Amino acid sequence: MTVVSFLHQKGGTGKSTLCISAAMALAQAGRRVLLLDADYQGTSSEWGNRFASRFQIETRSQVQPIVHTEVERFRGAFEWILIDGPPSLSDMTESILRASDRVIVPVRPALPDVWAIPWLAAIIRKLQQGGAKLVVRVVFNQHTDEDLAPLREELAAWHLPVHPDSLPADPAFAAVFAGTPLPGPLAEQVLALVEGEGE
């Protein structure tokens, strides 16, 4: 079982969109997927109520900081657990990180999204120094033609690896909220991000 969390302390970076997109892409590839909504806004849970059964995805809401213990209950029942994290830092963040094998940190190609990274990076570093084997990747999301080089330089100070491929600003990502899976090339990009290909 692989547990992948989508985290950022800032709202609007695309956590829920990527988490749901990845759940659909994995399910369509024949994987057994649990989508765990740890965001009090409930976006992934609501999506699950409407569309999860269509893709044979199970969804659960978990908005208390006991994610790391709850995940153990599902070991063996699923191949992948995807966690949609809240747009804030709290005890919940540490619980999610303790449950995770991989952490995806989506950032839009804008300085405010990058400036909000240090606090999350500090929590990750603390857990890694304590022995947690977290694989962390920042991914530029909603990218059009922005110059990413200055943003990569900002991120380098926090020692968080950046995924080699950015995700484009494509209307297909908005369509996932209507239960429409990503088209082939985009789905493959998201799968590569979640599965760690090319790293």
Contacts in CASP RR format, 6 or more apart in sequence:
PFRMAT RR
TARGET T0000
AUTHOR 0000-0000-0000
METHOD contacts of the structure
MODEL  1
MTVVSFLHQKGGTGKSTLCISAAMALAQAGRRVLLLDADYQGTSSEWGNR
FASRFQIETRSQVQPIVHTEVERFRGAFEWILIDGPPSLSDMTESILRAS
DRVIVPVRPALPDVWAIPWLAAIIRKLQQGGAKLVVRVVFNQHTDEDLAP
LREELAAWHLPVHPDSLPADPAFAAVFAGTPLPGPLAEQVLALVEGEGE
1 74 0 8 1.000
1 75 0 8 1.000
1 76 0 8 1.000
1 78 0 8 1.000
1 79 0 8 1.000
1 80 0 8 1.000
1 81 0 8 1.000
2 79 0 8 1.000
2 80 0 8 1.000
2 81 0 8 1.000
2 101 0 8 1.000
2 102 0 8 1.000
3 71 0 8 1.000
3 80 0 8 1.000
3 81 0 8 1.000
3 82 0 8 1.000
3 83 0 8 1.000
3 99 0 8 1.000
3 100 0 8 1.000
3 101 0 8 1.000
3 102 0 8 1.000
4 22 0 8 1.000
4 80 0 8 1.000
4 81 0 8 1.000
4 82 0 8 1.000
4 83 0 8 1.000
4 100 0 8 1.000
4 101 0 8 1.000
4 102 0 8 1.000
4 103 0 8 1.000
4 104 0 8 1.000
4 194 0 8 1.000
5 82 0 8 1.000
5 83 0 8 1.000
5 85 0 8 1.000
5 96 0 8 1.000
5 97 0 8 1.000
5 99 0 8 1.000
5 100 0 8 1.000
5 102 0 8 1.000
5 103 0 8 1.000
5 104 0 8 1.000
6 14 0 8 1.000
6 15 0 8 1.000
6 16 0 8 1.000
6 18 0 8 1.000
6 19 0 8 1.000
6 22 0 8 1.000
6 82 0 8 1.000
6 83 0 8 1.000
6 84 0 8 1.000
6 85 0 8 1.000
6 104 0 8 1.000
6 105 0 8 1.000
6 106 0 8 1.000
7 15 0 8 1.000
7 85 0 8 1.000
7 93 0 8 1.000
7 96 0 8 1.000
7 97 0 8 1.000
7 103 0 8 1.000
7 104 0 8 1.000
7 105 0 8 1.000
7 120 0 8 1.000
8 14 0 8 1.000
8 15 0 8 1.000
8 87 0 8 1.000
8 105 0 8 1.000
8 106 0 8 1.000
8 107 0 8 1.000
8 113 0 8 1.000
8 116 0 8 1.000
8 117 0 8 1.000
8 120 0 8 1.000
9 87 0 8 1.000
9 88 0 8 1.000
9 89 0 8 1.000
9 93 0 8 1.000
9 116 0 8 1.000
9 119 0 8 1.000
9 120 0 8 1.000
10 87 0 8 1.000
10 112 0 8 1.000
10 113 0 8 1.000
10 116 0 8 1.000
11 87 0 8 1.000
12 87 0 8 1.000
12 108 0 8 1.000
13 87 0 8 1.000
13 106 0 8 1.000
13 107 0 8 1.000
13 108 0 8 1.000
13 113 0 8 1.000
13 141 0 8 1.000
14 106 0 8 1.000
14 108 0 8 1.000
14 141 0 8 1.000
14 142 0 8 1.000
15 39 0 8 1.000
15 84 0 8 1.000
15 85 0 8 1.000
15 87 0 8 1.000
15 106 0 8 1.000
16 39 0 8 1.000
16 41 0 8 1.000
16 43 0 8 1.000
16 44 0 8 1.000
16 47 0 8 1.000
16 84 0 8 1.000
17 173 0 8 1.000
17 174 0 8 1.000
17 176 0 8 1.000
17 177 0 8 1.000
18 104 0 8 1.000
18 106 0 8 1.000
18 139 0 8 1.000
18 141 0 8 1.000
18 167 0 8 1.000
18 190 0 8 1.000
18 193 0 8 1.000
19 35 0 8 1.000
19 44 0 8 1.000
19 82 0 8 1.000
19 83 0 8 1.000
19 84 0 8 1.000
19 85 0 8 1.000
20 35 0 8 1.000
20 43 0 8 1.000
20 44 0 8 1.000
20 47 0 8 1.000
20 84 0 8 1.000
20 176 0 8 1.000
20 177 0 8 1.000
21 173 0 8 1.000
21 176 0 8 1.000
21 181 0 8 1.000
21 182 0 8 1.000
21 186 0 8 1.000
21 187 0 8 1.000
21 190 0 8 1.000
22 82 0 8 1.000
22 190 0 8 1.000
22 191 0 8 1.000
22 193 0 8 1.000
22 194 0 8 1.000
23 33 0 8 1.000
23 35 0 8 1.000
23 55 0 8 1.000
23 57 0 8 1.000
23 80 0 8 1.000
23 82 0 8 1.000
24 55 0 8 1.000
24 57 0 8 1.000
24 176 0 8 1.000
24 179 0 8 1.000
24 181 0 8 1.000
24 182 0 8 1.000
24 187 0 8 1.000
25 181 0 8 1.000
25 182 0 8 1.000
25 187 0 8 1.000
25 188 0 8 1.000
25 190 0 8 1.000
25 191 0 8 1.000
25 194 0 8 1.000
26 33 0 8 1.000
26 79 0 8 1.000
26 80 0 8 1.000
26 82 0 8 1.000
26 191 0 8 1.000
26 194 0 8 1.000
27 33 0 8 1.000
27 55 0 8 1.000
27 56 0 8 1.000
27 57 0 8 1.000
28 55 0 8 1.000
28 181 0 8 1.000
28 187 0 8 1.000
29 191 0 8 1.000
31 79 0 8 1.000
31 80 0 8 1.000
32 77 0 8 1.000
32 78 0 8 1.000
32 79 0 8 1.000
32 80 0 8 1.000
33 55 0 8 1.000
33 57 0 8 1.000
33 58 0 8 1.000
33 78 0 8 1.000
33 79 0 8 1.000
33 80 0 8 1.000
33 81 0 8 1.000
33 82 0 8 1.000
34 57 0 8 1.000
34 58 0 8 1.000
34 59 0 8 1.000
34 60 0 8 1.000
34 74 0 8 1.000
34 77 0 8 1.000
34 78 0 8 1.000
34 80 0 8 1.000
34 81 0 8 1.000
34 82 0 8 1.000
35 44 0 8 1.000
35 48 0 8 1.000
35 52 0 8 1.000
35 57 0 8 1.000
35 58 0 8 1.000
35 59 0 8 1.000
35 60 0 8 1.000
35 82 0 8 1.000
35 84 0 8 1.000
36 44 0 8 1.000
36 59 0 8 1.000
36 60 0 8 1.000
36 61 0 8 1.000
36 62 0 8 1.000
36 67 0 8 1.000
36 70 0 8 1.000
36 71 0 8 1.000
36 81 0 8 1.000
36 82 0 8 1.000
36 83 0 8 1.000
36 84 0 8 1.000
37 43 0 8 1.000
37 44 0 8 1.000
37 45 0 8 1.000
37 59 0 8 1.000
37 60 0 8 1.000
37 61 0 8 1.000
37 62 0 8 1.000
37 63 0 8 1.000
37 84 0 8 1.000
37 85 0 8 1.000
38 62 0 8 1.000
38 63 0 8 1.000
38 67 0 8 1.000
38 83 0 8 1.000
38 84 0 8 1.000
38 85 0 8 1.000
38 86 0 8 1.000
38 92 0 8 1.000
38 96 0 8 1.000
39 63 0 8 1.000
39 84 0 8 1.000
39 85 0 8 1.000
39 86 0 8 1.000
39 87 0 8 1.000
40 63 0 8 1.000
40 86 0 8 1.000
41 86 0 8 1.000
41 87 0 8 1.000
42 61 0 8 1.000
43 84 0 8 1.000
44 59 0 8 1.000
44 84 0 8 1.000
45 59 0 8 1.000
45 60 0 8 1.000
45 61 0 8 1.000
47 59 0 8 1.000
47 176 0 8 1.000
47 177 0 8 1.000
47 179 0 8 1.000
48 57 0 8 1.000
48 59 0 8 1.000
49 59 0 8 1.000
50 179 0 8 1.000
51 179 0 8 1.000
52 58 0 8 1.000
52 59 0 8 1.000
54 179 0 8 1.000
55 181 0 8 1.000
58 78 0 8 1.000
60 70 0 8 1.000
62 70 0 8 1.000
63 86 0 8 1.000
63 92 0 8 1.000
64 92 0 8 1.000
65 90 0 8 1.000
65 91 0 8 1.000
65 92 0 8 1.000
65 94 0 8 1.000
65 95 0 8 1.000
66 95 0 8 1.000
67 83 0 8 1.000
67 92 0 8 1.000
67 95 0 8 1.000
67 96 0 8 1.000
67 98 0 8 1.000
67 99 0 8 1.000
68 95 0 8 1.000
68 96 0 8 1.000
68 98 0 8 1.000
68 99 0 8 1.000
70 99 0 8 1.000
71 81 0 8 1.000
71 99 0 8 1.000
74 81 0 8 1.000
80 194 0 8 1.000
81 99 0 8 1.000
82 194 0 8 1.000
83 96 0 8 1.000
83 99 0 8 1.000
83 100 0 8 1.000
85 92 0 8 1.000
85 93 0 8 1.000
85 96 0 8 1.000
86 92 0 8 1.000
86 93 0 8 1.000
89 119 0 8 1.000
89 120 0 8 1.000
89 123 0 8 1.000
93 120 0 8 1.000
93 123 0 8 1.000
94 123 0 8 1.000
94 127 0 8 1.000
97 103 0 8 1.000
97 123 0 8 1.000
97 124 0 8 1.000
97 127 0 8 1.000
97 132 0 8 1.000
97 134 0 8 1.000
98 127 0 8 1.000
98 132 0 8 1.000
100 134 0 8 1.000
101 133 0 8 1.000
101 134 0 8 1.000
101 135 0 8 1.000
102 134 0 8 1.000
102 135 0 8 1.000
102 136 0 8 1.000
102 137 0 8 1.000
102 194 0 8 1.000
102 196 0 8 1.000
103 124 0 8 1.000
103 134 0 8 1.000
103 135 0 8 1.000
103 136 0 8 1.000
103 137 0 8 1.000
104 137 0 8 1.000
104 139 0 8 1.000
104 193 0 8 1.000
104 194 0 8 1.000
105 117 0 8 1.000
105 120 0 8 1.000
105 136 0 8 1.000
105 137 0 8 1.000
105 138 0 8 1.000
105 139 0 8 1.000
105 160 0 8 1.000
106 138 0 8 1.000
106 139 0 8 1.000
106 141 0 8 1.000
106 167 0 8 1.000
107 113 0 8 1.000
107 114 0 8 1.000
107 117 0 8 1.000
107 138 0 8 1.000
107 139 0 8 1.000
107 140 0 8 1.000
107 141 0 8 1.000
107 151 0 8 1.000
107 155 0 8 1.000
108 140 0 8 1.000
108 141 0 8 1.000
108 142 0 8 1.000
109 140 0 8 1.000
109 142 0 8 1.000
109 143 0 8 1.000
109 144 0 8 1.000
109 146 0 8 1.000
109 148 0 8 1.000
109 151 0 8 1.000
109 166 0 8 1.000
110 146 0 8 1.000
110 151 0 8 1.000
111 151 0 8 1.000
111 154 0 8 1.000
114 151 0 8 1.000
114 154 0 8 1.000
114 155 0 8 1.000
115 154 0 8 1.000
117 138 0 8 1.000
117 155 0 8 1.000
117 158 0 8 1.000
117 160 0 8 1.000
118 158 0 8 1.000
121 158 0 8 1.000
121 159 0 8 1.000
121 160 0 8 1.000
124 134 0 8 1.000
124 136 0 8 1.000
124 160 0 8 1.000
125 159 0 8 1.000
127 134 0 8 1.000
128 134 0 8 1.000
135 196 0 8 1.000
136 160 0 8 1.000
136 161 0 8 1.000
137 160 0 8 1.000
137 161 0 8 1.000
137 162 0 8 1.000
137 163 0 8 1.000
137 193 0 8 1.000
137 196 0 8 1.000
137 199 0 8 1.000
138 155 0 8 1.000
138 160 0 8 1.000
138 161 0 8 1.000
138 162 0 8 1.000
138 163 0 8 1.000
139 162 0 8 1.000
139 163 0 8 1.000
139 165 0 8 1.000
139 166 0 8 1.000
139 167 0 8 1.000
139 193 0 8 1.000
140 148 0 8 1.000
140 151 0 8 1.000
140 162 0 8 1.000
140 163 0 8 1.000
140 166 0 8 1.000
140 167 0 8 1.000
141 166 0 8 1.000
141 167 0 8 1.000
142 167 0 8 1.000
142 168 0 8 1.000
142 169 0 8 1.000
142 173 0 8 1.000
143 166 0 8 1.000
143 167 0 8 1.000
143 168 0 8 1.000
143 169 0 8 1.000
144 168 0 8 1.000
144 169 0 8 1.000
148 166 0 8 1.000
152 162 0 8 1.000
155 162 0 8 1.000
161 199 0 8 1.000
163 193 0 8 1.000
163 199 0 8 1.000
164 198 0 8 1.000
164 199 0 8 1.000
165 189 0 8 1.000
165 192 0 8 1.000
165 193 0 8 1.000
167 173 0 8 1.000
167 186 0 8 1.000
167 189 0 8 1.000
167 190 0 8 1.000
167 193 0 8 1.000
168 186 0 8 1.000
170 186 0 8 1.000
172 180 0 8 1.000
172 182 0 8 1.000
172 183 0 8 1.000
172 186 0 8 1.000
173 182 0 8 1.000
173 186 0 8 1.000
176 182 0 8 1.000
181 187 0 8 1.000
182 190 0 8 1.000
191 197 0 8 1.000
192 198 0 8 1.000
END
